[in-house]
């Protein structure tokens, strides 16, 4: 969700200043410019066992062997 900054600060993504009135969004570490926080699409194929794009299924199977 994007909204306008009510306070000045620093972007957690690019470390540039956030000015009052800038379009910002909440990040895991605080707040960032809306254009810096655009999610990156993940085009990796999901695991056929657990359907996650990042998994340890192969590592778990090798550890059990």
N, C-alpha and C positions, 0 to 999 in steps of 0.2 A: 504494500500500500504506500503510495507516494503522497506526501503532504509538504507544506511550506514550512521552512525553519522559522521558529520564533526566537531562537537564540543563536549567536555566533558560536563557532566551534571548528573542529578539524574533521575532515572525512577520514573514516577508518580504512578506506580502500586506497586512496591516492595521497593522503596526508595534506592535501590542499585545504585552504580555509573554506568553511561554510559560512556564508553571509546570511543575515536575516532576509527571508523571502526566497532563498534558494529552494528548489525542489529537492527533497531528501527522502530517504527511506531508512527503515530500521535494519541494521545488520546484526550479525552474531556478536560483534564487539562494540556496538554503539549505533552511530548514525553515519550515513554516507550520502554522497550526491546520488540522485536517482540514476544518472547515466553511468556512474561507476558501479552500481549494484545490480546491473542487468544480469539476470541469471544466464549462465552459459548452458546451451543445450548439450545433452549427453547422448551421443549417437551410438554408444557401444551396445553390443548385443547383450541381453541379460543371460545369466546363468540358467541353463535348462532345469537345474535342480531346485534352486531357491528363488529364481527370477529377480535377483539383485544384479546390478551392473558391477558392483565391487563385492566380491565374496571370497571366502576361504574354503569353499567346498573341496577343491582339488587338494589344498594343503591338509585339510582334515582327513581326507581319504588316504593320503600318503602317510600321515602320522599314524593312522590305525594299522597300516600294513606292516 
